[in-house]
Each structure stands twice: as C-alpha cells, then as structure tokens.
Amino acid sequence: MLDYFADISDDGSKVALLSPAAVLIFTDYKNDDFLSGKLTKIPLNSYSQKEGITFKDNNTLLITDEKSDGVGGNFYELKI
C-alpha cells in the first residue's frame, strides 16, 4: 500500500504532497482547488519509505523516513 502525506504552507500559497518517489508542490491555485494551479515535481533520490512532510517556512520542507534494514530513519530539509 502506498502512503501519501501532505501539508499546506502557513500563508496558504503552497501545498506539498509527499509520494514514495517525489514531492509534488501545488501553487497558484484558486481557493481550495489545488489541482487548478501549477504543479512542480521534485524527484526524491532515496529508496527509503517516507513517513511525513511539513513546511518549516514557505520555502522549506521537512521530511522524515522510516528506518528499515539499516536504511532510513532520517530527517531531511528540502528547499523549494
């Protein structure tokens, strides 16, 4: 089963969706119709299972992953 996690920036201008292989950033949307705006895909070059995402500020994301078989268990900061 694939898990997806999301967060919205404090100013409401960006939505980040964490998928197993990428972070999807939605911007320039109308009201809460996030799919009506611009989509930016940021590939993740990591094979660990991502577990959480949150905005640190409007241009920085914090991401966690699960530790399994000696891989993962990290805390990442991603500038967007």
N, C-alpha and C positions, 0 to 999 in steps of 0.2 A: 504494500500500500504506500502510495506517495503522499507525503505531507507537504502542505504549503502553509506559510506563515506570512503575515502582513502587518504593516504599521503605516500610520499617516503622520506626516511632519507636523510640528506644533503650529505652524502657520497655515496648515491645510493645503499647501500648494503641491505636495508630492505624496504619492502612495508608493510604498515599496512592497513587492511581493517576492518572497523567497521560495524558489523552487529547488529541487535537488541539484540542478545543473547551472542555475543562473539567478540573478536578481533582476526583476523587472521593475522599472521605475515609470510610473504614470504621472504626467504633468499636463498642464493647460486643459484640464477637463472642465466641464460645465456642471455646477452643483455637485451631486454625488455620482454622476455618470462617468466613472473613471475611465471606461473604455472609449469615451468620446474624445479623449485627448491624445497627446503624444506618448509613444511608448519607446523607452530605451532599454535594451537588453544588455546586461553586464554578465558575461560568462564567468563561472567560477571554475578555476583550475584546481579543484580539490575533489577527492573521491569520498570524503567523509560525509556522514549523514548530518545535514544541517538541522538545527533544532529551534532556532529563534532569531528574530531580527527586530531591531528597534532603531529609531532615529536618536542620535546623540544631539544633533543640531540639524538645521535644514540641509546641510551638505555632507553629513557624515552618518554612516550607518554602523551599528554594532551587530555582529553576527556570532552565534555560538554553534558549535557542532558537538556531536556525541562521540565519546571515546569507545572504540571497539577494535579488538585485535591489535592494540598498540597504536592505532591511528586516530587522530582527532582529539577531542577534549580541549579544544582551543577557543579563544575569544579573539575575534577579528575586528578591525576597524577599517571601513571602506569609505573612501572619499568619493562623492558622486558629483 
